[in-house]
Amino acid sequence: MNLYPLLPLRDIVVFPGMVVPLFVGRAKSVAALEAAMAGERDIFLLAQLDPGCDDPDRDDLYDTGVIAKVLQLLKLPDGTVRVLVEGTSRARLEALTPETGANGEVLMAQVEIIDAIEAESTEIEAMMRQVVEQFGEYAKLSKKLSPDAAGQLGEITEAGPLADAVAGQIAAKVSDKQALLSENDPLKRLEMVLSFMEGELGVLQVERKIRGRVKRQMEKTQREYYLNEQLKAIQSELGGSDDGEANEIQELQDKIDRLKLPKEARAKAQAELKKLKTMQPMSAEATVIRNYLDVLLGLPWGKRSKLKKDIAAAQSVLDADHYALDKVKDRIVEYLAVQARTNKLKGPILCLVGPPGVGKTSLGKSIAKATGRQFVRQSLGGVRDEAEIRGHRRTYIGSLPGKIVTNLRKAGTSNPLFLLDEIDKLGQDFRGDPASALLEVLDPEQNAKFQDHYLELDVDLSDVMFVCTANSLNLPQPLLDRMEIIRLEGYTEDEKVEIAQRHLVGKQVEAHGLKKGEFELTESGLRDLIRYYTREAGVRTLEREIARLARKSLRQILEGKAKAVTVTPENLADYAGVRKFRHGVSDEENQVGAVTGLAWTEVGGELLTIESVTVPGKGGVRTTGKLGEVMSESVQMAFSFVKARSPAYGIKPSLFARKDLHIHLPEGAVPKDGPSAGIGMVTAMVSTLAGIPVRADVAMTGEVTLRGRVLAIGGLKEKLLAALRGGIKTVLIPEENRKDLAEIPANIREGLDIIPVKHVDEVLALALAAPLEPIEWTEADDLASQPGAAVGGQPASTTAH
């Protein structure tokens, strides 16, 4: 047994051949070192099980340690000792005996030296190479080892020393290193070392990736910071303010605090502003957020116009701006009266429907003026994209809010009058149906929470007064259901004269720079202008014709040819040119097969001539004049009715076997459709077949059935206006339309002889210039009238086929 001073080690295991510096501070350890130096002998190094134990005994120490030479010893001023030791061989602890030395108590260890095993084989050689190669990879990744550490291992030719050299340099737990020290078989030690290195290599590779990622992120952050600082310096040199962005954000914050935003809108604005603060001011996303906040904070949150509640004043404003239209103005004043009492918008949306030029858009302006609301107009003609109403989502480049939100922002108040002009001209394509998007806007039960795709917030439209205009009711049924239709029919001649004298003439005189007394249009001259130069339901063409008179007059005045111009019926042609239309057809002669019908169009009523002739044939009917499907069916039905009733009208049924009827409606390029020309078709056919002329001063409208009943039609006022314009004296209308005469202006009723009829027989009695004479006709007469007939009904000849 060999006896050596014991030096317990904390957190370190020393291997044979390993030179390591140690710092010794415990009294027993220092005494052991001094005893070793005094006796010129080696020292026994043994690792502790628990590094925190200050006075270890046998149970606190491992069994296997290493005998080491003390190469150098240095006492430091603080009482600790720095010692350089070199491991020589393995040894196993047998017993501990305390001894008293010159410098205090020393633990002496009885140890058994373990002889190193020498082994040589192909397997050990291969394992040694693999360990050296693996250690090279490990040395590259480890920061604690020098780059040439792997090269030094290549000089070791024995397996045991190689395993010890690697074990001394790799990072491993004390227990793992102690296991390596306790293992005396070189091959097993190499396997253990290789296993520990493989585990450590995986950890080192992950650490290397993390370090690289952190380094790149730091480099990117530093680069961005550097560039931003450069940008600020450049802006400062160019005269820009460094605190411009901070000022803008502060302005936005002040605006958010100042506005009466709803809870949801305030939360959204604060969240967007918070995002804006963290962004680079020149980034694209910051621009999007800035634009969004501008729109959001630009809306009239809580701002309202003070509404006028004086109903009499509203009536006077409407009367001053528009002549006639009494029914329309009454409905509007009723609407305003309810609002004045309840302080809320009640009832459906108003929709003004009528031909062009009758004052629908200007009525909207007058309503706004009468109620004290801001006026906003949005034309819907040609709009095909649903996003025009609801806006685009902010995910799209160049996204914008919809027209509703945009115009609300433009109005500056939350209760304007919003005129949706030409709502019947809405389109539809692959981008959506804007008419369907309007359903939410125009529903008083839903529009308190209107959602715009751009804002993504509820916008309250319940205080907005919506008024729509349209030329026809060609609209989706759900949209029609949300609106109250107010019809504006065309003006009578007297109404046009009043409108021109009150508004149009003065407006054009001012627009053309004419002075007072330089231009005058007499009432008779104005009537002739209306009769012979315009044919319309509204007054737009009339205004253009008055503008033409004003221009010609101004030219004469400037050329010195006249000081003042008065336009009368005598000199009207000199200023307005040749007459465009003829007024009145009562002076024309009665004609066979020519009937004056009445038609409704989007621009007002029109006179519709129906012509009929017979040609040789086999009892067919032919139509021309670009007739629609309904009107073509109406012709067939009328023809069947006339054939069925022909004897009662003095027409021989045999006539249909050798004659064809040709029905034509002039102005062949203009499409025509509808059933209301039914009685006109029957009259034209009977007139042609019976040879009796139709009265030229009679016009008619009405749908006819196969039994001869006359059914109701629409657009009565426009049709009667057309008859009045055309100089017609008598108009035949269906009996079912008698109730509508109450709404027809008195001057129309007085200017026409309006006769309601129930049956076609009444129509024929009033329209034909001579009475019909019924004939007696039997089946025998039918047979006798057929070609090739003989006595007794037998054919004169037969042909075999």
Secondary structure, 3 states (H helix, E strand, C coil): CEEEEEEEECCCCCCCCCEEEEEECCHHHHHHHHHHHHCCCCEEEEEECCCCCCCCCHHHECCEEEEEEEEEEEECCCCCEEEEEEEEEEEEEEEEEEEEECCEEEEEEEEEEECCCCCCCHHHHHHHHHHHHHHHHHHHHCCCCCCCHHHHHCCCCCHHHHHHHHHHHCCCCHHHHHHHHHCCCHHHHHHHHHHHHHHHHHHHHHHHHHHHHHHHHHHHHHHHHHHHHHHHHHHHHCCCCCCHHHHHHHHHHHHHHHCCCCHHHHHHHHHHHHHHHCCCCCCHHHHHHHHHHHHHHHCCCCCCCCCCCCHHHHHHHHHHHCCCCHHHHHHHHHHHHHHHHHCCCCCCEEEEECCCCCCHHHHHHHHHHHHCCCEEEEECCCCCCCHHHHCCCCCCCCCCCCHHHHHHHHHCCCCCEEEEECHHHCCCECCECHHHHHHHHCCCCCHHHEECCCCCCEECCCCCEEEEEECCCCCCHHHHHCEEEEECCCCCHHHHHHHHHHHHHHHHHHHCCCCCCCEEECHHHHHHHHHHHCCCCCCHHHHHHHHHHHHHHHHHHHCCCCCCEEECCCCHHHHHCCCCCCCCCCCCCCEECEEEEEEEECCEEEEEEEEEEEEECCCCEEEECCECHHHHHHHHHHHHHHHHHHHHHCCCCCHHHHEEEEEECCCCCCCECCCCCHHHHHHHHHHHHHCCEECCCEEECCEECCCCEEECCCCHHHHHHHHHHCCCCEEEEEHHHHHHHHHCCHHHHHHCEEEEECEHHHHHHHHECCCCCCCCCCHHHHHHCCCCCCHHHCCCCCCCC
